[in-house]
Amino acid sequence: MANGLRWIATTYDLGYTFTLCEGLGPRDLLVRMGAEPRHIYELSNEAVAELQGRTEEGHLSDLEFLDWEDEALVARLTEVGFLSHPEVGADPDTYE
């Protein structure tokens, strides 16, 4: 990894994912990855600074906004690996 990316593996010891793209703006990249344009909002520098200053316990998870009753969406997210496969009969209120 002599291409300037070596620091990523040493900085993020629990794993990491990143996307390399050329010629796409942030909005176009998000739409190509499946985001709906009406749900994309650019954050101000102040909002980013506030989010970066939060402790781990203070961070919001996208899963806090997931509609668990939308079975098709939950199935899609599970199929592509974004959600774990809970035990059959598990209580969804105990998911973390």
CORVENPE-V66154 format. One record per pair of residues at least 4 apart in sequence whose C-alpha atoms are under 7 Angstrom apart, sorted by sequence separation. I is the first residue (numbers start at 1). J is the second residue. If there is no record, write none. Layout:
i: {I,I}
j: {J,J}
This chain:
i: {1,2,7,8,9,12,24,25,26,27,28,29,30,31,36,43,44,45,46,47,48,49,50,54,55,62,70,71,72,73,74,75,76,77,78,86,1,24,30,31,43,54,77,78,31,68,77,78,78}
j: {5,6,11,12,13,16,28,29,30,31,32,33,34,35,40,47,48,49,50,51,52,53,54,58,59,66,74,75,76,77,78,79,80,81,82,90,6,29,35,36,48,59,82,83,37,74,83,84,85}
